[in-house]
Amino acid sequence: MKQFYALTAGIVLACVIGSSLARAQQQATPLAVTEVAPGVFAHIGDIALMNRENAGAIANLGFVIGDDAVAVIDTGGSVLEGSRLLAAIHARTDKPIRYVINTHLHPDHVFGNAAFAAAGTTFVGHKNLPRGLAARGPFYIDAFRRIMGEEAMAGVKIIAPTELVSDEMRLDLGGRTLLLKAWPAAHSDTDLTVQDERTGVLFAGDLAFVLHVPVVDGSLRGFLAATDALSHLPAAKVIPGHGAIIDHWPAGLEPQRRYLERLRDDIRALIARGASIDIAAQTAGQSEKSSWELFEDYNARNATAAFAELEWE
């Protein structure tokens, strides 16, 4: 009998959450977006940590409208944000959303996926993304349910891509194509960039940061290599994963390069002196502190990851 009541309560809760989510999607206020080039739109998120107050809405998102269809680039940190992005798209076109492209696995970029889980929409990502979401997804959902609360997390579920990019891929939206490129481990091991070949606008995902301190969740050496390779791509404008649109390219990527190089050089010097990983977490990269927001939240973590990588060079 207890099991019956528990099951009934679970069903009722699921129905309430589903009903609330449906109402939220119907009533969603369109997300503020800027048309950065004809048919190319971007939303610039706040530079902040995901929390209850912002409901996870911190990443840069976008969409591209072709003659026949739409592609979405990242969906936000909650289904509510995804619904607001969907409302912004519907305010500008009635063309079908053919693709949802996730630039990598982090929650602020993928938690809004469920808002786009409609018939005919294909989810696209790096070849490593399904594995990464399977490994980390349940942890992300549990962790951010505690951080953001049940309401903000309503309807969030992990949706893995079915169209995978192992090197490069082009997606046709009718009259315009998007060039997708999968990168070796850098910011993460699931990084993907998206470039609109008609206008040259590049969605760099978290391979590019502006003001928000870069985050190393893949490989520091790989991130430096990707930063160098990225800077050689011709781009009219670049939408970073976090921070303002980069109009001056590749000059706008130089602060990121400087930070990553400083972190690398400090870690190597500490390793050469026999310093511990704890000392590295406290001291590496500190000369860059005044240049970045959220430095205290991420730099020690970056230094720890970099130390573990570089001590085996």
Secondary structure, DSSP 4 states (H G I P E B T S, - for coil): -HHHHHHHHHHHHHHHHHHHHHHHHHHPPPPP-EEEETTEEEE---SS---TTTTT--S-EEEEE-SS-EEEE---SSHHHHHHHHHHHHTT--S-EEEEE-SSS-HHHHTTGGGG--TT-EEEEETTHHHHHHHHHHHHHHHHHHHH-HHHHTT------SEEESSEEEEE-SS-EEEEEE-SSSSSSS-EEEEETTT--EEEEEEEESSBPP--SS-HHHHHHHHHHHHTS--S-EEEEESS-B-STTGGGHHHHHHHHHHHHHHHHHHHHT--HHHHHHHTTGGGGGG-BTHHHHHHHHHHHHHHHHTT-
